[in-house]
Every structure is written in structure tokens, then in C-alpha cells.
């Protein structure tokens, strides 16, 4: 379950990081300005569609960090990629996702097993695989 107050703080951090107003942020992710206002005021909770739009538009935002504060923002993967390509940390996010498929390597951790894998597609749909 998402702690709404903590989520609001993290969302505001994303908005501030990119130097956006709530209005321009709403426009970039493709939602109404009132949606951002209602979420930031605590009136409404974010929908899955809203979360996916944020992740799609701003690749530096890590899903787990945005949901529950675990992880990093900007994401460590993106920071490392930028460092390797000599891209400044505050680079403008692309308007469309890259058209490449990334392969994820999973380390074998003894005593641990994968419980669930969720794959999010660019059209907003997802598949949930449970072990």
C-alpha cells in the first residue's frame, strides 16, 4: 500500500528536479492539471495509468522509489549510463521511450527465489507472472 503523504513528497521531488511547475508537468505526462493538483493536495491517490505516464516520460524515475521510497532518484542505472556517455545529470527527458529492448540480468542469490515479475508495456498494459 502506498503512503500517500510520502508519495506526494516524492512526486514533488520529481517535479522540482526537472524544474517544472505542476501545470507543465501535467502537460508533459499527458494528464489534466487538476489531476496533479488533486494528487499533490492529497485529495486523490495516483492511478496506475498516472504512474506509468510519469515513468514513461521521465526515465530517471525508478518505479520502486516512486511507490515506496526504496531505491534511488534519479535512478542509479540512469546515472551510470549518463556517466558513461558524458551526459549531464539534468539532461532533458526524451518525449518518446527508446525503441530498444533491455535485457535484465538476475543474479542467483542462494536461499532466495523470485516471487513475482511484472512487465510493463509502452501502451500502459502489463503482465504479472507469479512463481
N, C-alpha and C positions, 0 to 999 in steps of 0.2 A: 504494500500500500504506500502511496506517495504521501509524504508530509507536505501539505500544500504550502505552508509558510516557507519551508526550506526550498521547495521548488521555485517559488516566486523569487527568492533571493538569487538562485542560480540562473533563472531566466533573465533577471535584471542584469546580472553579471555578463551574460552573453550580449545583451543589448548594448551595455556600456562598452564592452570590449571592442565591438565593431563601430562604436561611435554613432549609433543610430538613436533616433527618437522612437518612441513606441509606435508612432504613426508610420515612419519609414520602415521599421522592422516588419510591421504588419503587411505593408505593401510588398516587401521583398519575399516574404514567405507565402504570400497569396491568401491572406485572411483579412477579414474586416477589422478596422481599427478598434471597433468596440470589443472584438474578441480578445485582443491584447489587454485592453483596459479592464475587462471583466476578470481576466486571469490574474493580472497584476494586483487588482484590488482584493482578490480572494473570493469574489462573488462566484466565479465558475472555476471548475477544475479543467485542466487541459485534456483534450480528446487525443486518441491515438493518432488521428489524422493531423492534428496540430503538431504533435511531437515529431511525426515523420516529415512534415514540411520544414521544421526547424533543422532537423538532421540533414535533409536533402540540400537545403540552401546553404548551410554553414557546416562544412565537413570537419571543422576543428572541434565541434561539439560532440562529446562522447555520450552515447546513449545511457550508459550506466551512471555516469556522472550527473547527467541532467535528471534522471529519475530519482536517484537516491544519494547523490553526493560522493559515491565511490568512484575512484578513477581520477582523471586529470582533465583540466580545461586550461588552455587548449590541449587537445589530446596529445599524448606522448608520441604516438605514431606520426601524426601530422608534423609535430615539432621536429622529429628526426628526419622526416622526408624533406622538410624545408631546409634544415641544416645541410643535408647532403647536396641539395640543389642550389644553395646560397640564396634562398628566398627569405626576405624579411619576415619576422614573426607576425606582423599585422597585414599580411597580403590580403587583397580583396578576394572574397569567396567567389567561385565561379557560379554563373547563373544556372548552369546545367551540370548534372553529375558527369564525371568522366565515363567514357564508354569502354572501360576496361574491367575485366573480371579479376578480382584479387583472390589469391589462393591463401588460405589461412593454415598455418602450421600449428598443430596442437601437440604440446609436449606430453609424453607419457609420464604421468605422476603416479607412482606406486601408491596403492591404497585409495586412489580417487577414481571415480568414474564419471562420465558425462551424464548428467541428468536430463538436460534438455538443450536443443539447438533451435533457435528461431532465425529464419531467413526473411529479411525484409526486401521486397521488390520495389523498383522505382515507381510503379504505378500505385503504391500505397498498400498493396496486399502483402500478406505474409504467410509463411508456412511454419508450423510448430511441430517439431519432431521430439518425441519423448522416448527415453530409454526404457 
